[in-house]
């Protein structure tokens, strides 16, 4: 098989990159840009599959999880976001009570979920204790559930809003039962992009700093990149290189998640958004560039189950999970389901020729699944 990939790479002018992949050499910034600019999806995807199988064999991971968004009221006013409602018009959004949030978890006590994923708006009306009590309350209600909660941008907001040292904030959440951090809030780690579409949000340097501090407290995290809006291909690669450099220092990242921009219902609705080709190329290039990340996720909520399934053979080894009642992407116009059943996930993975593996939030294997019974 490797000789077929080599032929594809050489025919696309990427033979030197294939040689680096085979020799497990780190790709450069210029290599990343060249792959994007080549438009050689089959060659880049095939090279990414080599790395994907080297790291994870034939396994494809998923988690049984739910999403919880306590508030969509936010002071940051990002142009790319269709989820938030501005604080000045907060009556148009929602801010749930602590009990309402905990009830969202309690009413699913009989479901075999292992993770709750919590993010929300930067809402100054909620007290510090709300967030701490939310994490603690979930852990008390369901000790077996991993709490993956709040982005680096949100922890920066907590530190500033409540005038607490960041390290104290992280320790408070860890003591309450926080398990890990999701990877959001990074968007594109380039100042030009921030100034154009989310200038009130955390800077790239601060996002990296908060994430590094979290890793220093023993909290692992994911990393994301929002692509397909105003960023250039060079800026996508710069983003990946900055993540790779931080991972070299901390080893705290678990998974990289490319997030496809959905323009509908945002201030950037005039933009077309990424295509399926771009989705797959971004997954493949990220697998090749991020050599020190164990996992690359094809987030089916954003790129559709069909494209995510294809990505399992172009660099991705994770589909996220059941994702009960996702709101953020759907409020920006996503037409994908708000959740998938176990049977649907297993079918997607098996049809891609992969072996389904249920994982926990830290990528420990919980259950493997044999071939389906023949009817």
VENPEJO-V358664 format. One record per residue. N is the residue number from 1. SS is DSSP state (helix for helix, strand for strand, loop for the rest). PSI is psi as a letter, one per 30 degrees, with the letter a starting at -180 (* if undefined). D_LAST is the distance of its C-alpha to the last C-alpha in Angstrom with 1 decimal. Layout:
BEGIN
n = [N	N]
ss = [SS	SS]
psi = [PSI	PSI]
d_last = [D_LAST	D_LAST]
END
This chain:
BEGIN
n = [1	2	3	4	5	6	7	8	9	10	11	12	13	14	15	16	17	18	19	20	21	22	23	24	25	26	27	28	29	30	31	32	33	34	35	36	37	38	39	40	41	42	43	44	45	46	47	48	49	50	51	52	53	54	55	56	57	58	59	60	61	62	63	64	65	66	67	68	69	70	71	72	73	74	75	76	77	78	79	80	81	82	83	84	85	86	87	88	89	90	91	92	93	94	95	96	97	98	99	100	101	102	103	104	105	106	107	108	109	110	111	112	113	114	115	116	117	118	119	120	121	122	123	124	125	126	127	128	129	130	131	132	133	134	135	136	137	138	139	140	141	142	143	144	145	146	147	148	149	150	151	152	153	154	155	156	157	158	159	160	161	162	163	164	165	166	167	168	169	170	171	172	173	174	175	176	177	178	179	180	181	182	183	184	185	186	187	188	189	190	191	192	193	194	195	196	197	198	199	200	201	202	203	204	205	206	207	208	209	210	211	212	213	214	215	216	217	218	219	220	221	222	223	224	225	226	227	228	229	230	231	232	233	234	235	236	237	238	239	240	241	242	243	244	245	246	247	248	249	250	251	252	253	254	255	256	257	258	259	260	261	262	263	264	265	266	267	268	269	270	271	272	273	274	275	276	277	278	279	280	281	282	283	284	285	286	287	288	289	290	291	292	293	294	295	296	297	298	299	300	301	302	303	304	305	306	307	308	309	310	311	312	313	314	315	316	317	318	319	320	321	322	323	324	325	326	327	328	329	330	331	332	333	334	335	336	337	338	339	340	341	342	343	344	345	346	347	348	349	350	351	352	353	354	355	356	357	358	359	360	361	362	363	364	365	366	367	368	369	370	371	372	373	374	375]
ss = [loop	helix	helix	helix	helix	helix	helix	helix	helix	helix	helix	loop	loop	loop	helix	helix	helix	helix	helix	helix	helix	helix	loop	loop	loop	loop	loop	loop	helix	helix	helix	helix	helix	helix	helix	helix	helix	helix	loop	loop	helix	helix	helix	helix	helix	helix	helix	helix	helix	helix	helix	helix	helix	helix	helix	helix	loop	loop	strand	strand	strand	strand	strand	loop	strand	strand	strand	strand	loop	loop	strand	loop	strand	strand	loop	loop	loop	loop	loop	loop	loop	loop	loop	loop	strand	strand	helix	helix	helix	helix	helix	helix	loop	loop	strand	loop	loop	helix	helix	helix	helix	helix	helix	helix	helix	helix	loop	loop	loop	loop	loop	loop	loop	loop	strand	strand	strand	strand	loop	loop	loop	loop	loop	loop	loop	loop	loop	helix	helix	helix	helix	helix	helix	helix	helix	helix	helix	helix	helix	helix	helix	loop	loop	loop	loop	strand	strand	strand	strand	loop	loop	helix	helix	helix	helix	helix	helix	helix	helix	helix	helix	loop	loop	loop	loop	helix	helix	helix	helix	helix	helix	helix	helix	helix	helix	helix	loop	strand	strand	strand	strand	loop	loop	loop	loop	loop	loop	loop	loop	loop	helix	helix	helix	helix	helix	helix	helix	loop	loop	loop	loop	loop	loop	helix	helix	helix	helix	helix	helix	helix	helix	helix	helix	helix	helix	helix	loop	loop	loop	strand	strand	strand	strand	strand	strand	strand	strand	loop	loop	loop	loop	loop	helix	helix	helix	helix	helix	helix	helix	helix	helix	helix	helix	helix	helix	helix	helix	helix	helix	helix	loop	loop	strand	strand	strand	strand	strand	strand	strand	strand	loop	loop	loop	loop	loop	loop	loop	loop	loop	loop	loop	loop	loop	loop	loop	helix	helix	helix	helix	helix	helix	helix	helix	helix	helix	helix	helix	helix	helix	loop	loop	loop	loop	loop	strand	strand	strand	loop	loop	helix	helix	helix	helix	loop	helix	helix	helix	helix	helix	helix	helix	loop	loop	loop	loop	loop	loop	strand	strand	strand	strand	loop	loop	strand	loop	loop	loop	loop	loop	helix	helix	helix	loop	loop	loop	loop	loop	loop	loop	loop	loop	helix	helix	helix	helix	helix	helix	helix	helix	helix	helix	loop	loop	loop	strand	strand	strand	strand	strand	loop	loop	loop	loop	loop	strand	strand	strand	strand	loop	loop	loop	loop	loop	loop	loop]
psi = [e	e	e	e	e	e	e	e	e	e	f	g	g	g	e	e	e	e	e	e	e	e	g	h	k	k	l	l	e	e	e	e	e	e	e	e	f	f	g	i	e	e	e	e	e	e	e	e	e	e	e	e	f	e	e	g	b	g	k	k	l	l	k	j	l	l	k	k	j	f	k	g	k	k	f	f	h	k	f	f	k	f	e	l	k	k	e	f	h	f	f	f	a	k	j	l	l	e	e	e	e	e	e	e	e	e	f	g	f	f	k	h	k	f	k	k	j	k	l	a	l	i	j	f	f	k	l	e	f	e	e	e	f	e	e	e	e	e	e	e	e	i	f	f	k	k	j	j	k	k	l	e	e	e	e	e	e	e	e	e	e	g	h	k	k	e	e	e	e	e	e	e	e	e	e	f	g	k	e	l	k	l	g	l	f	e	c	k	h	k	e	e	e	e	f	e	f	h	f	f	l	k	l	e	e	e	e	e	e	e	e	e	e	e	e	f	g	g	k	l	l	l	k	l	k	j	l	g	c	f	l	l	e	e	e	e	e	e	e	e	e	e	e	e	e	e	e	e	e	e	g	f	k	e	k	k	j	k	j	k	k	j	f	k	g	l	f	h	f	f	l	f	l	l	l	e	e	e	e	e	e	e	e	e	e	e	e	e	e	i	f	g	k	e	k	k	k	j	j	f	e	f	g	k	e	e	e	e	e	e	f	f	g	h	f	k	g	k	g	c	a	f	i	k	h	k	e	e	e	f	f	g	g	k	g	l	l	f	l	k	l	e	e	e	e	e	e	e	e	e	f	f	g	l	j	k	j	k	l	a	f	g	g	k	k	e	k	l	k	a	k	k	k	k	*]
d_last = [33.1	36.3	38.4	36.4	36.8	40.5	41.0	39.5	41.8	44.9	44.3	44.2	47.3	45.5	46.0	48.1	45.5	42.9	45.4	45.8	42.1	41.8	44.8	43.6	46.8	47.1	47.1	50.1	50.6	51.5	48.3	46.3	48.2	48.0	44.2	44.0	46.7	45.2	42.3	40.4	37.1	35.2	37.7	38.1	34.3	33.8	36.7	35.3	32.0	34.0	35.5	32.3	30.6	33.9	33.9	30.3	28.3	24.8	24.5	24.2	25.5	25.1	26.8	26.2	29.4	31.5	34.6	37.9	40.8	43.8	46.1	46.2	50.0	51.4	54.8	53.6	53.0	50.8	50.6	47.0	45.7	44.3	43.5	47.0	49.8	53.3	55.3	58.0	55.6	53.7	53.5	50.9	48.5	47.2	48.3	46.4	48.1	47.1	45.7	43.6	42.1	41.4	39.8	37.3	36.2	36.7	34.5	31.5	32.3	29.0	27.0	26.2	28.4	30.4	32.7	35.0	36.4	39.8	42.1	44.5	47.8	51.2	52.5	56.0	55.9	53.6	55.4	54.5	53.6	50.8	48.9	49.6	48.8	45.5	44.3	45.7	44.4	40.8	41.2	42.7	40.1	37.2	38.5	35.1	34.9	36.3	38.7	38.8	41.7	44.3	45.1	48.2	49.8	49.3	50.9	53.8	54.1	54.2	56.9	59.1	58.6	59.3	61.8	60.1	59.8	56.4	56.1	56.8	54.2	51.5	52.6	52.6	49.0	47.9	49.7	47.9	44.5	43.7	41.1	41.1	42.1	40.0	41.3	42.6	46.1	46.7	46.0	47.8	50.3	53.1	56.2	56.5	53.1	53.9	57.2	55.7	52.8	52.9	56.5	56.6	53.7	53.8	55.0	53.1	55.5	55.1	51.3	51.4	54.0	52.1	48.9	50.9	52.6	49.3	48.1	51.4	50.6	47.4	45.2	42.6	41.5	39.6	41.3	40.7	42.2	42.4	42.5	43.0	46.2	49.7	49.2	49.8	47.8	50.5	50.2	46.5	47.3	50.2	47.9	45.6	48.6	50.0	46.8	46.6	50.2	49.6	46.6	48.9	51.2	48.9	45.4	44.4	41.8	38.1	36.5	37.8	36.4	37.5	37.7	37.8	40.7	39.9	43.2	42.7	44.7	46.7	50.3	48.9	47.0	48.9	47.0	43.9	41.8	39.7	37.4	33.9	35.8	38.1	35.3	33.7	37.2	38.2	35.3	35.9	39.6	39.4	37.2	39.9	42.9	41.8	41.7	42.4	39.5	36.4	34.1	33.8	31.8	30.3	30.8	28.2	30.3	33.1	31.6	28.3	24.8	24.6	27.8	27.0	23.8	26.0	28.6	26.3	27.3	30.9	32.2	30.3	28.4	28.0	26.6	28.5	26.2	25.2	28.8	29.3	31.8	33.4	36.7	38.9	37.1	36.1	39.7	40.6	38.3	34.9	32.2	29.3	27.4	29.4	26.5	22.8	20.1	18.6	15.2	17.2	19.1	16.3	14.8	18.4	19.0	16.0	16.5	20.1	19.3	20.5	19.7	19.7	22.5	23.7	27.5	30.5	33.3	35.1	32.1	31.6	28.0	26.5	22.9	20.6	16.9	14.7	11.9	8.9	6.2	3.8	0.0]
END
